[in-house]
């Protein structure tokens, strides 16, 4: 089963991303449910990934490059024009990503991600993102 985290809203740019729409979460684990912004359950992540057989993915071998390429144009602490990205959504470190991994998975993962707003992530990269944040190691 594929990890389906489709959101009912389509964001056209970072400026459309409400600072209050997603609160920081303690993270997700297999068995947790993911809810969209209306409170509807989108997927049970335990059905989506087999963490026992998933490859080892961490910040060093995947996460940092994914964030630099796809997220830090709006979500890095030194970005001058954040295009409306919430000031609290900063992804400079693995810890900052993991603090908001539910939000990252809901917006940048799945089959129809809303982030980055210009698109460009591959299905394989979104699969790796899901594996890293659901099964992987913090790996700072």
LUMGU-305751 format. One line per 5 residues: number of its first residue (from 0); their letters; for each residue z, x, y of N, C-alpha, C, O. Coordinates in nm, 4 decimals. Example, Ala and Ser with C-alpha at 12.3 -4.5 7.8 and 13.67 -1.06 7.14 Angstrom:
0	AS	0.7800 1.3190 -0.5690 0.7800 1.2300 -0.4500 0.7800 1.3200 -0.3300 0.8465 1.4236 -0.3319 ~ 0.7080 1.2850 -0.2250 0.7140 1.3670 -0.1060 0.7870 1.2900 0.0030 0.8039 1.3409 0.1138 .
This chain:
0	XXXXX	0.0000 0.0842 -0.1174 0.0000 0.0000 0.0000 0.0000 0.0889 0.1240 0.0730 0.1878 0.1306 ~ -0.0811 0.0533 0.2201 -0.0877 0.1300 0.3444 0.0250 0.0895 0.4366 0.0733 -0.0237 0.4312 ~ 0.0668 0.1814 0.5209 0.1704 0.1533 0.6188 0.1076 0.0728 0.7312 0.0261 0.1247 0.8075 ~ 0.1449 -0.0517 0.7414 0.0875 -0.1402 0.8419 0.1887 -0.1634 0.9518 0.2892 -0.2315 0.9316 ~ 0.1624 -0.1076 1.0662 0.2537 -0.1233 1.1793 0.1794 -0.1798 1.2991 0.2080 -0.1429 1.4130 .
5	XXXXX	0.0853 -0.2680 1.2749 0.0038 -0.3237 1.3820 0.0915 -0.4017 1.4785 0.1785 -0.4782 1.4368 ~ 0.0689 -0.3827 1.6034 0.1442 -0.4535 1.7057 0.0589 -0.5695 1.7573 -0.0635 -0.5575 1.7632 ~ 0.1210 -0.6808 1.7944 0.0442 -0.7941 1.8433 -0.0120 -0.7720 1.9833 -0.0981 -0.8483 2.0271 ~ 0.0335 -0.6716 2.0530 -0.0157 -0.6419 2.1871 -0.1055 -0.5203 2.1839 -0.0855 -0.4301 2.1026 ~ -0.2034 -0.5170 2.2709 -0.2882 -0.3992 2.2833 -0.2635 -0.3416 2.4209 -0.2844 -0.4087 2.5220 .
10	XXXXX	-0.2185 -0.2160 2.4246 -0.1943 -0.1497 2.5523 -0.3174 -0.0720 2.5926 -0.3793 -0.0042 2.5106 ~ -0.3525 -0.0821 2.7197 -0.4711 -0.0156 2.7700 -0.4399 0.1198 2.8301 -0.5316 0.1976 2.8567 ~ -0.3160 0.1494 2.8518 -0.2790 0.2783 2.9092 -0.1294 0.2956 2.9065 -0.0546 0.2013 2.8809 ~ -0.0869 0.4171 2.9333 0.0566 0.4438 2.9338 0.1276 0.3551 3.0347 0.2443 0.3206 3.0158 ~ 0.0584 0.3178 3.1416 0.1219 0.2371 3.2444 0.1592 0.0988 3.1925 0.2442 0.0328 3.2522 .
15	XXXXX	0.0995 0.0534 3.0851 0.1293 -0.0768 3.0279 0.2508 -0.0725 2.9368 0.2968 -0.1772 2.8912 ~ 0.3036 0.0450 2.9093 0.4133 0.0610 2.8156 0.5447 0.0355 2.8877 0.5887 0.1186 2.9671 ~ 0.6072 -0.0768 2.8613 0.7325 -0.1126 2.9277 0.8467 -0.0227 2.8849 0.8658 0.0009 2.7656 ~ 0.9220 0.0272 2.9799 1.0366 0.1119 2.9484 1.1399 0.0358 2.8663 1.2084 0.0958 2.7835 ~ 1.1524 -0.0934 2.8872 1.2538 -0.1697 2.8159 1.2060 -0.2316 2.6864 1.2858 -0.2932 2.6157 .
20	XXXXX	1.0813 -0.2180 2.6531 1.0274 -0.2841 2.5348 1.0887 -0.2298 2.4068 1.1163 -0.3072 2.3151 ~ 1.1103 -0.1016 2.3980 1.1685 -0.0419 2.2786 1.2914 0.0375 2.3188 1.2844 0.1215 2.4086 ~ 1.4014 0.0125 2.2549 1.5226 0.0901 2.2804 1.5276 0.2060 2.1827 1.4709 0.1960 2.0739 ~ 1.5925 0.3142 2.2173 1.6084 0.4231 2.1220 1.6754 0.3704 1.9962 1.7668 0.2882 2.0034 ~ 1.6297 0.4177 1.8811 1.6884 0.3721 1.7563 1.7453 0.4902 1.6794 1.7113 0.6052 1.7072 .
25	XXXXX	1.8315 0.4619 1.5831 1.8897 0.5708 1.5059 1.7938 0.6256 1.4020 1.8277 0.7202 1.3309 ~ 1.6761 0.5688 1.3919 1.5782 0.6141 1.2943 1.5617 0.5128 1.1832 1.6396 0.4182 1.1711 ~ 1.4605 0.5337 1.1030 1.4300 0.4450 0.9916 1.4387 0.5216 0.8620 1.4231 0.6436 0.8588 ~ 1.4632 0.4497 0.7570 1.4670 0.5089 0.6247 1.3979 0.4148 0.5287 1.3848 0.2961 0.5586 ~ 1.3534 0.4639 0.4142 1.2940 0.3731 0.3164 1.3885 0.2562 0.2898 1.5085 0.2747 0.2700 .
30	XXXXX	1.3326 0.1371 0.2898 1.4123 0.0158 0.2738 1.4365 -0.0559 0.4044 1.4640 -0.1759 0.4043 ~ 1.4270 0.0145 0.5165 1.4428 -0.0484 0.6472 1.3192 -0.1307 0.6782 1.2098 -0.1020 0.6296 ~ 1.3379 -0.2329 0.7593 1.2258 -0.3130 0.8033 1.1898 -0.2738 0.9456 1.2768 -0.2348 1.0235 ~ 1.0629 -0.2837 0.9794 1.0153 -0.2536 1.1136 0.9796 -0.3860 1.1785 0.9096 -0.4681 1.1192 ~ 1.0280 -0.4067 1.3014 0.9987 -0.5292 1.3740 0.9116 -0.4980 1.4934 0.9243 -0.3927 1.5558 .
35	XXXXX	0.8217 -0.5921 1.5249 0.7431 -0.5755 1.6462 0.8252 -0.6278 1.7635 0.9417 -0.6636 1.7463 ~ 0.7654 -0.6326 1.8828 0.8430 -0.6684 2.0015 0.8822 -0.8158 2.0057 0.9604 -0.8551 2.0922 ~ 0.8306 -0.8981 1.9153 0.8719 -1.0382 1.9090 0.9828 -1.0598 1.8076 1.0370 -1.1699 1.7976 ~ 1.0175 -0.9554 1.7318 1.1212 -0.9662 1.6312 1.0690 -0.9977 1.4926 1.1466 -1.0077 1.3976 ~ 0.9366 -1.0138 1.4799 0.8779 -1.0403 1.3488 0.8740 -0.9120 1.2663 0.8444 -0.8048 1.3190 .
40	XXXXX	0.9038 -0.9232 1.1375 0.8977 -0.8076 1.0495 0.7516 -0.7723 1.0253 0.6718 -0.8560 0.9832 ~ 0.7185 -0.6469 1.0528 0.5813 -0.5997 1.0357 0.5613 -0.5434 0.8966 0.4571 -0.5662 0.8352 ~ 0.6583 -0.4709 0.8465 0.6437 -0.4084 0.7160 0.7793 -0.3606 0.6669 0.8693 -0.3318 0.7459 ~ 0.7919 -0.3527 0.5375 0.9083 -0.2900 0.4759 0.8636 -0.1500 0.4404 0.7793 -0.1326 0.3523 ~ 0.9184 -0.0498 0.5072 0.8678 0.0861 0.4917 0.8862 0.1404 0.3517 0.8164 0.2345 0.3138 .
45	XXXXX	0.9780 0.0848 0.2727 0.9958 0.1348 0.1368 0.8757 0.1019 0.0503 0.8494 0.1715 -0.0478 ~ 0.8019 -0.0035 0.0850 0.6814 -0.0379 0.0101 0.5638 0.0490 0.0504 0.4650 0.0570 -0.0226 ~ 0.5727 0.1137 0.1644 0.4591 0.1849 0.2199 0.4475 0.3293 0.1733 0.3363 0.3807 0.1621 ~ 0.5574 0.3951 0.1463 0.5546 0.5368 0.1135 0.6377 0.5667 -0.0098 0.7434 0.5072 -0.0306 ~ 0.5899 0.6583 -0.0905 0.6681 0.7101 -0.2017 0.7140 0.8492 -0.1598 0.6421 0.9475 -0.1774 .
50	XXXXX	0.8330 0.8560 -0.1050 0.8822 0.9818 -0.0494 0.9027 1.0893 -0.1559 0.9013 1.2086 -0.1253 ~ 0.9217 1.0471 -0.2805 0.9397 1.1451 -0.3877 0.8137 1.2263 -0.4139 0.8218 1.3416 -0.4562 ~ 0.6978 1.1672 -0.3891 0.5725 1.2381 -0.4153 0.4981 1.2781 -0.2882 0.3914 1.3390 -0.2952 ~ 0.5538 1.2442 -0.1726 0.4886 1.2769 -0.0454 0.4932 1.4273 -0.0202 0.5879 1.4942 -0.0614 ~ 0.3911 1.4809 0.0475 0.3932 1.6236 0.0813 0.5041 1.6550 0.1815 0.5512 1.5667 0.2531 .
55	XXXXX	0.5449 1.7803 0.1856 0.6482 1.8247 0.2786 0.5870 1.8409 0.4177 0.5031 1.9280 0.4402 ~ 0.6299 1.7566 0.5091 0.5769 1.7589 0.6454 0.6950 1.7662 0.7408 0.7930 1.6933 0.7254 ~ 0.6850 1.8552 0.8400 0.7924 1.8702 0.9369 0.7349 1.8977 1.0753 0.6134 1.8948 1.0948 ~ 0.8226 1.9242 1.1702 0.7838 1.9528 1.3083 0.6933 2.0744 1.3154 0.5945 2.0751 1.3888 ~ 0.7269 2.1760 1.2398 0.6545 2.3026 1.2478 0.5130 2.2921 1.1900 0.4176 2.3408 1.2506 .
60	XXXXX	0.4996 2.2290 1.0740 0.3673 2.2261 1.0116 0.2829 2.1049 1.0505 0.1674 2.0954 1.0091 ~ 0.3377 2.0123 1.1290 0.2583 1.8971 1.1717 0.3033 1.8363 1.3042 0.2230 1.8230 1.3965 ~ 0.4307 1.7995 1.3143 0.4793 1.7172 1.4251 0.4504 1.7696 1.5639 0.4030 1.6956 1.6501 ~ 0.4789 1.8979 1.5863 0.4589 1.9533 1.7206 0.3126 1.9464 1.7630 0.2827 1.9069 1.8758 ~ 0.2216 1.9841 1.6743 0.0789 1.9803 1.7085 0.0317 1.8370 1.7332 -0.0488 1.8127 1.8231 .
65	XXXXX	0.0811 1.7431 1.6544 0.0442 1.6024 1.6749 0.0898 1.5556 1.8126 0.0138 1.4906 1.8844 ~ 0.2132 1.5883 1.8497 0.2658 1.5462 1.9793 0.1890 1.6105 2.0945 0.1560 1.5434 2.1923 ~ 0.1607 1.7396 2.0834 0.0865 1.8092 2.1887 -0.0517 1.7464 2.2060 -0.0951 1.7207 2.3183 ~ -0.1193 1.7222 2.0968 -0.2565 1.6710 2.1030 -0.2638 1.5244 2.1435 -0.3571 1.4850 2.2134 ~ -0.1682 1.4433 2.1014 -0.1828 1.2990 2.1174 -0.0835 1.2313 2.2112 -0.1099 1.1207 2.2583 .
70	XXXXX	0.0293 1.2946 2.2393 0.1363 1.2239 2.3103 0.1802 1.2890 2.4413 0.2158 1.2198 2.5367 ~ 0.1777 1.4216 2.4457 0.2400 1.4902 2.5577 0.1623 1.4853 2.6881 0.2117 1.5331 2.7902 ~ 0.0432 1.4292 2.6877 -0.0267 1.4065 2.8137 0.0517 1.3113 2.9029 0.0425 1.3180 3.0255 ~ 0.1297 1.2214 2.8400 0.2146 1.1273 2.9136 0.3626 1.1475 2.8853 0.4466 1.1099 2.9672 ~ 0.3964 1.2065 2.7701 0.5350 1.2079 2.7239 0.5988 1.3460 2.7153 0.6887 1.3662 2.6337 .
75	XXXXX	0.5559 1.4399 2.7957 0.6199 1.5721 2.8007 0.7018 1.5786 2.9286 0.6634 1.5204 3.0300 ~ 0.8139 1.6487 2.9246 0.9034 1.6547 3.0406 0.8390 1.7188 3.1628 0.8782 1.6886 3.2755 ~ 0.7413 1.8063 3.1430 0.6783 1.8732 3.2571 0.5494 1.8059 3.3036 0.4827 1.8563 3.3939 ~ 0.5136 1.6932 3.2434 0.3930 1.6217 3.2842 0.4147 1.5634 3.4234 0.5094 1.4882 3.4464 ~ 0.3266 1.5987 3.5151 0.3403 1.5538 3.6532 0.3084 1.4048 3.6654 0.3894 1.3286 3.7184 .
80	XXXXX	0.1922 1.3627 3.6174 0.1527 1.2215 3.6227 0.1675 1.1638 3.4829 0.0838 1.1881 3.3961 ~ 0.2743 1.0869 3.4610 0.3037 1.0308 3.3285 0.2303 0.8992 3.3053 0.2490 0.8357 3.2015 ~ 0.1472 0.8576 3.4003 0.0687 0.7348 3.3869 0.1550 0.6152 3.3475 0.1126 0.5301 3.2692 ~ 0.2746 0.6095 3.4016 0.3628 0.4963 3.3771 0.4473 0.5064 3.2517 0.5227 0.4137 3.2223 ~ 0.4379 0.6146 3.1769 0.5210 0.6295 3.0571 0.6681 0.6308 3.0969 0.7038 0.6925 3.1972 .
85	XXXXX	0.7532 0.5647 3.0211 0.8959 0.5609 3.0555 0.9547 0.7012 3.0641 0.9239 0.7873 2.9817 ~ 1.0379 0.7234 3.1623 1.0977 0.8561 3.1817 1.1829 0.8990 3.0633 1.1958 1.0186 3.0372 ~ 1.2408 0.8047 2.9917 1.3260 0.8393 2.8771 1.2449 0.8701 2.7504 1.3007 0.9219 2.6537 ~ 1.1175 0.8400 2.7491 1.0332 0.8661 2.6310 0.9668 1.0029 2.6466 0.8512 1.0132 2.6877 ~ 1.0417 1.1066 2.6133 0.9953 1.2453 2.6220 0.9922 1.3017 2.4812 1.0867 1.2840 2.4043 .
90	XXXXX	0.8828 1.3701 2.4475 0.8643 1.4212 2.3121 0.8405 1.5716 2.3109 0.7456 1.6192 2.2487 ~ 0.9272 1.6469 2.3802 0.9162 1.7932 2.3840 0.9642 1.8577 2.2543 0.9142 1.9631 2.2150 ~ 1.0611 1.7945 2.1879 1.1236 1.8544 2.0695 1.1237 1.7556 1.9538 1.1045 1.6355 1.9723 ~ 1.1458 1.8087 1.8342 1.1572 1.7236 1.7155 1.2715 1.6238 1.7330 1.2587 1.5074 1.6952 ~ 1.3824 1.6689 1.7897 1.4969 1.5807 1.8088 1.4611 1.4606 1.8971 1.5010 1.3479 1.8680 .
95	XXXXX	1.3867 1.4849 2.0038 1.3482 1.3755 2.0932 1.2553 1.2766 2.0230 1.2649 1.1559 2.0455 ~ 1.1666 1.3264 1.9391 1.0773 1.2382 1.8629 1.1590 1.1570 1.7628 1.1425 1.0353 1.7533 ~ 1.2468 1.2235 1.6882 1.3253 1.1552 1.5853 1.4216 1.0534 1.6448 1.4544 0.9547 1.5790 ~ 1.4676 1.0749 1.7675 1.5547 0.9784 1.8336 1.4817 0.8458 1.8536 1.5439 0.7395 1.8543 ~ 1.3523 0.8524 1.8696 1.2708 0.7335 1.8949 1.1641 0.7135 1.7878 1.0570 0.6597 1.8159 .
100	XXXXX	1.1925 0.7564 1.6660 1.0887 0.7525 1.5638 1.0444 0.6112 1.5282 0.9291 0.5926 1.4893 ~ 1.1300 0.5123 1.5396 1.0873 0.3743 1.5162 0.9799 0.3329 1.6147 0.8799 0.2717 1.5773 ~ 1.0015 0.3671 1.7418 0.9030 0.3370 1.8456 0.7742 0.4147 1.8214 0.6650 0.3596 1.8349 ~ 0.7864 0.5428 1.7856 0.6676 0.6254 1.7603 0.5868 0.5680 1.6446 0.4647 0.5559 1.6542 ~ 0.6540 0.5327 1.5355 0.5838 0.4752 1.4208 0.5172 0.3430 1.4562 0.4038 0.3176 1.4156 .
105	XXXXX	0.5869 0.2589 1.5318 0.5329 0.1277 1.5657 0.4125 0.1357 1.6592 0.3242 0.0502 1.6531 ~ 0.4079 0.2367 1.7452 0.2989 0.2437 1.8424 0.1896 0.3434 1.8070 0.0741 0.3237 1.8449 ~ 0.2237 0.4505 1.7349 0.1242 0.5540 1.7046 0.0874 0.5605 1.5569 -0.0035 0.6349 1.5201 ~ 0.1552 0.4851 1.4717 0.1267 0.4864 1.3293 0.0465 0.3650 1.2875 0.0015 0.2867 1.3711 ~ 0.0295 0.3505 1.1582 -0.0385 0.2337 1.1043 -0.1889 0.2370 1.1204 -0.2472 0.3378 1.1604 .
110	XXXXX	-0.2499 0.1253 1.0885 -0.3960 0.1166 1.0888 -0.4544 0.0925 1.2273 -0.5675 0.1328 1.2542 ~ -0.3800 0.0281 1.3146 -0.4313 -0.0030 1.4485 -0.3285 0.0374 1.5541 -0.2629 -0.0485 1.6128 ~ -0.3144 0.1673 1.5783 -0.2142 0.2126 1.6748 -0.2517 0.1760 1.8182 -0.3695 0.1684 1.8531 ~ -0.1496 0.1535 1.9002 -0.1738 0.1272 2.0423 -0.1555 0.2539 2.1256 -0.1889 0.2558 2.2441 ~ -0.1031 0.3583 2.0648 -0.0865 0.4871 2.1313 -0.1482 0.5961 2.0450 -0.1364 0.5890 1.9227 .
115	XXXXX	-0.2121 0.6945 2.1015 -0.2399 0.7062 2.2446 -0.3380 0.5978 2.2879 -0.4204 0.5529 2.2082 ~ -0.3296 0.5557 2.4140 -0.4112 0.4436 2.4607 -0.5605 0.4688 2.4510 -0.6382 0.3742 2.4379 ~ -0.6017 0.5938 2.4572 -0.7444 0.6245 2.4464 -0.7900 0.6389 2.3022 -0.9076 0.6646 2.2765 ~ -0.6970 0.6223 2.2071 -0.7314 0.6351 2.0651 -0.7475 0.7808 2.0274 -0.6974 0.8699 2.0960 ~ -0.8168 0.8040 1.9195 -0.8485 0.9399 1.8809 -0.7710 0.9951 1.7633 -0.8079 1.0996 1.7096 .
120	XXXXX	-0.6625 0.9270 1.7208 -0.5910 0.9774 1.6046 -0.6653 0.9349 1.4785 -0.7217 0.8258 1.4712 ~ -0.6638 1.0222 1.3811 -0.7323 0.9921 1.2552 -0.6371 0.9179 1.1621 -0.5154 0.9220 1.1797 ~ -0.6933 0.8514 1.0645 -0.6124 0.7832 0.9637 -0.5225 0.8839 0.8911 -0.4066 0.8547 0.8615 ~ -0.5767 1.0015 0.8630 -0.5000 1.1054 0.7952 -0.3822 1.1522 0.8805 -0.2721 1.1708 0.8288 ~ -0.4044 1.1713 1.0106 -0.2947 1.2126 1.0987 -0.1880 1.1044 1.1095 -0.0690 1.1355 1.1141 .
125	XXXXX	-0.2289 0.9780 1.1136 -0.1306 0.8698 1.1186 -0.0532 0.8615 0.9874 0.0656 0.8290 0.9882 ~ -0.1179 0.8902 0.8754 -0.0491 0.8944 0.7463 0.0533 1.0076 0.7469 0.1668 0.9892 0.7031 ~ 0.0132 1.1244 0.7966 0.1059 1.2381 0.8040 0.2216 1.2086 0.8979 0.3353 1.2460 0.8694 ~ 0.1943 1.1422 1.0093 0.3003 1.1047 1.1025 0.4021 1.0154 1.0319 0.5227 1.0355 1.0460 ~ 0.3547 0.9186 0.9574 0.4438 0.8290 0.8841 0.5248 0.9044 0.7801 0.6451 0.8818 0.7665 .
130	XXXXX	0.4603 0.9932 0.7073 0.5314 1.0718 0.6062 0.6375 1.1588 0.6728 0.7507 1.1655 0.6250 ~ 0.6024 1.2251 0.7821 0.6988 1.3116 0.8496 0.8210 1.2329 0.8957 0.9345 1.2736 0.8708 ~ 0.7979 1.1198 0.9630 0.9084 1.0472 1.0212 0.9848 0.9628 0.9200 1.0995 0.9264 0.9457 ~ 0.9252 0.9310 0.8067 0.9928 0.8512 0.7058 1.0498 0.9354 0.5920 1.1556 0.9028 0.5383 ~ 0.9813 1.0427 0.5549 1.0199 1.1190 0.4360 1.0447 1.2658 0.4652 1.1106 1.3351 0.3877 .
135	XXXXX	0.9925 1.3125 0.5760 0.9908 1.4560 0.6019 1.1222 1.5115 0.6498 1.2277 1.4484 0.6428 ~ 1.1101 1.6326 0.6986 1.2262 1.7041 0.7462 1.2185 1.7165 0.8973 1.1106 1.7220 0.9563 ~ 1.3340 1.7206 0.9568 1.3433 1.7377 1.1012 1.2663 1.8625 1.1419 1.1817 1.8562 1.2310 ~ 1.2944 1.9764 1.0778 1.2172 2.0993 1.0882 1.1950 2.1558 1.2268 1.0806 2.1860 1.2606 ~ 1.2936 2.1713 1.3060 1.2840 2.2217 1.4427 1.2587 2.3695 1.4450 1.2478 2.4286 1.5525 .
